[in-house]
């Protein structure tokens, strides 16, 4: 009963991901990386650019990875339970 639902869930997610990737490549979303790199900084003055702190991975990065890991573990646990029963 549960396996077909998981397969439909997995298949629909895979179709959406592939469709999005194909659309982004065909619409040339990845062509101008230099523009995309500096787009968030547009409109800032030289003084504001100098005040931007350097990039470092802090507690927020660790928290995001823990949340991602917990979600992945829950998904895999559900998959194991469904496939073994």
C-alpha positions as a LaTeX table, in Angstrom:
\begin{tabular}{lrrr}
\hline
Residue & $x$ (\AA) & $y$ (\AA) & $z$ (\AA) \\
\hline
Unk1 & 0.00 & 0.00 & 0.00 \\
Unk2 & 2.71 & 2.47 & 0.96 \\
Unk3 & 5.29 & 1.54 & $-1.67$ \\
Unk4 & 3.25 & 2.86 & $-4.64$ \\
Unk5 & 2.74 & 6.16 & $-2.82$ \\
Unk6 & 6.49 & 6.48 & $-2.21$ \\
Unk7 & 7.20 & 5.60 & $-5.82$ \\
Unk8 & 4.74 & 8.25 & $-7.02$ \\
Unk9 & 6.32 & 10.76 & $-4.61$ \\
Unk10 & 9.82 & 9.90 & $-5.81$ \\
Unk11 & 8.83 & 9.89 & $-9.49$ \\
Unk12 & 7.05 & 13.23 & $-9.33$ \\
Unk13 & 9.98 & 14.82 & $-7.51$ \\
Unk14 & 12.42 & 13.44 & $-10.05$ \\
Unk15 & 10.30 & 14.68 & $-12.95$ \\
Unk16 & 10.07 & 18.17 & $-11.41$ \\
Unk17 & 13.82 & 18.31 & $-10.78$ \\
Unk18 & 14.73 & 17.20 & $-14.29$ \\
Unk19 & 12.17 & 19.57 & $-15.82$ \\
Unk20 & 13.58 & 22.49 & $-13.83$ \\
Unk21 & 17.15 & 21.63 & $-14.80$ \\
Unk22 & 16.28 & 21.29 & $-18.50$ \\
Unk23 & 14.38 & 24.61 & $-18.41$ \\
Unk24 & 17.26 & 26.42 & $-16.72$ \\
Unk25 & 19.83 & 25.12 & $-19.20$ \\
Unk26 & 17.65 & 25.85 & $-22.25$ \\
Unk27 & 16.80 & 29.37 & $-21.03$ \\
Unk28 & 20.54 & 30.02 & $-20.47$ \\
Unk29 & 20.26 & 30.70 & $-16.74$ \\
Unk30 & 23.87 & 29.64 & $-16.12$ \\
Unk31 & 25.58 & 31.52 & $-18.95$ \\
Unk32 & 26.64 & 34.77 & $-17.26$ \\
Unk33 & 28.17 & 33.74 & $-13.94$ \\
Unk34 & 30.08 & 37.00 & $-13.50$ \\
Unk35 & 26.84 & 39.00 & $-13.55$ \\
Unk36 & 25.19 & 36.65 & $-11.08$ \\
Unk37 & 28.19 & 36.80 & $-8.76$ \\
Unk38 & 28.01 & 40.58 & $-8.31$ \\
Unk39 & 24.24 & 41.07 & $-8.58$ \\
Unk40 & 23.62 & 41.16 & $-4.80$ \\
Unk41 & 26.26 & 43.89 & $-4.48$ \\
Unk42 & 24.73 & 46.26 & $-7.03$ \\
Unk43 & 23.92 & 49.66 & $-5.62$ \\
Unk44 & 26.42 & 49.48 & $-2.75$ \\
Unk45 & 28.99 & 52.20 & $-2.27$ \\
Unk46 & 32.71 & 51.53 & $-1.91$ \\
Unk47 & 32.51 & 52.11 & 1.87 \\
Unk48 & 29.63 & 49.65 & 2.21 \\
Unk49 & 31.56 & 47.04 & 0.24 \\
Unk50 & 34.56 & 47.44 & 2.56 \\
Unk51 & 32.35 & 46.88 & 5.62 \\
Unk52 & 31.07 & 43.47 & 4.42 \\
Unk53 & 32.53 & 40.76 & 6.68 \\
Unk54 & 34.46 & 37.87 & 5.20 \\
Unk55 & 32.58 & 34.67 & 4.50 \\
Unk56 & 32.90 & 32.02 & 7.20 \\
Unk57 & 30.85 & 29.07 & 8.28 \\
Unk58 & 29.40 & 29.71 & 11.67 \\
Unk59 & 26.70 & 28.31 & 13.88 \\
Unk60 & 23.97 & 28.97 & 11.32 \\
Unk61 & 25.69 & 26.72 & 8.76 \\
Unk62 & 26.03 & 23.94 & 11.32 \\
Unk63 & 22.36 & 24.33 & 12.27 \\
Unk64 & 21.26 & 24.12 & 8.63 \\
Unk65 & 23.33 & 20.98 & 8.08 \\
Unk66 & 21.89 & 19.39 & 11.23 \\
Unk67 & 18.35 & 20.14 & 10.07 \\
Unk68 & 19.13 & 18.76 & 6.62 \\
Unk69 & 20.70 & 15.64 & 8.14 \\
Unk70 & 17.71 & 15.07 & 10.42 \\
Unk71 & 15.32 & 15.38 & 7.49 \\
Unk72 & 17.38 & 12.99 & 5.38 \\
Unk73 & 17.59 & 10.50 & 8.25 \\
Unk74 & 13.81 & 10.66 & 8.77 \\
Unk75 & 13.22 & 10.11 & 5.07 \\
Unk76 & 15.56 & 7.11 & 4.95 \\
Unk77 & 14.03 & 5.65 & 8.11 \\
Unk78 & 10.54 & 5.91 & 6.61 \\
Unk79 & 11.79 & 4.30 & 3.41 \\
Unk80 & 13.36 & 1.40 & 5.34 \\
Unk81 & 10.24 & 0.87 & 7.43 \\
Unk82 & 7.99 & 0.87 & 4.36 \\
Unk83 & 10.19 & $-1.52$ & 2.41 \\
Unk84 & 10.63 & $-3.99$ & 5.27 \\
Unk85 & 6.97 & $-4.28$ & 6.28 \\
\hline
\end{tabular}
